[in-house]
Amino acid sequence: MKRVLFGGLLSVTVFFFLGVSVDAQMSVKALKLDIQKGSKSLDCLLLEKTIKGFENLLEKKPEDTDLLYYTAKAYFAAADCLDITSKDEFDKSGKGEEKVDTALEIIEELLEINDNYLNAYILKYYLLEKKITYVGFPMLLKYVGDWSSAVAGAQKISPKDINVLLLKAHEASSGMPRPPVDKSIAGFEEVLKKAPEMADIYFRMGVVFDKGEQKDNAEKNYLKAISLDPYHHWAKKKLKEMNK
């Protein structure tokens, strides 16, 4: 009789934990979708909710590297939303920078647990790109080494990954002193051969042409980025600023 009772309790316990696990998986899936929805619609409030959602899940599993990654990604998306919707070139309220700082802390925590997490290095690079934009010169010099190490970490894991190749091309185009426009563009064009439909490559080329005062070429590349990705809000923002 005791054996039957134990078996029954075990079944209930297993069922309970399986239920919790399934619910958690469904929550993560829903929150991932909300990051996409919020980013596409520039719904900053929705992105704030995804942060809270991931933070709640993270409290129960603080060393789950995927949860750490998506929590950092939610913070990044929220900062990005603030930057894009700002009337200035980027958010100057300090709220975006706070979110980036928090995301960087989370990514560092993740990499301490697993230093072979490719997407963490890629996200770290783009977080540092934002941080450098926020702090400006000369404070940005403090982060250049971390920026390069993020690229190096990603290259070590997957040197032929298209996103890693894009990071490398972008890093080269962002050097100081700024490289000649044609040299920077050549780097992006090499990546473009491997991913001709990748909108962000055209956007990055547009930025290079924009900074080089080649407005026609900049506009052409911004428009191409938007044609490939109608939700490329940065290309739209840059195009709007250029045509003021």
Secondary structure, DSSP 8 states (H G I E B T S, - for coil): -HHHHHHHHHHHHHHHHHHHHHHHHHHHHHHHHHHHHHHHHT-HHHHHHHHHHHHHHHHH-TT-HHHHHHHHHHHHHHHHHHHHHSSSSS--SSHHHHHHHHHHHHHHHHHHH-TT-HHHHHHHHHHHHHHHHHH-TTTTHHHHHHHHHHHHHHHHH-TT-HHHHHHHHHHHHT-SS---HHHHHHHHHHHHHH-TT-HHHHHHHHHHHHHTT-HHHHHHHHHHHHHH-TT-HHHHHHHHHHT-
